[in-house]
Amino acid sequence: ASSAKSLALTLRLFRASTERHPPNLEAMQGGGGFQILAILIQGKKFVDQNILEQAFAFAVHGFVPQSMEDGAKSSSSVPSIVGLNNPPFTNWVFSDLDAMKQLLLNHQVWDLKNSGPGLPLRLVMLMNGLVGQKSVHKAFNSRRLHLVGII
């Protein structure tokens, strides 16, 4: 991928191929697919909020990333809370430990030193959506996040 938009679309395609296809998902989890994906993302220096949201969608069932067009319209460096309300985060379920560990918790993938405040803030906002007061699955999500060392 030669741009942030094409990388986000590629991740979206990968998600679509694993979403309701257990053999593909097993290959990503057991075959080191998420590790390889993390290495490939790490090599890019143009990681943005859309890519972060696509990676978050690998790990969280029910989360639908903002469309690419919405991301282009809101070009501010600090993400808005609107993304957490559309779709409602009340039904998010943290479902994939491997995706969370390899893609989201690997700080080397995101190059947070050079990204500015927008990317880490967005990640914290998304994680908060998993255990927020209105989340139906907050107890389950809390236990899962504890398994990967967050809570």
Secondary structure, 3 states (H helix, E strand, C coil): CCCHHHHHHHHHHHHHHHHCCHHHHHHHHHCCHHHHHHHHHHCCCCCCHHHHHHHHHHHEECCCCCCHHHHHHCCCCCCCCHHHHCCCHHHCEECCHHHHHHHHCCHHHHCCCCCCCHHHHHHHHHHHHHHCCCCCCHHHHHHHHHHCCCC
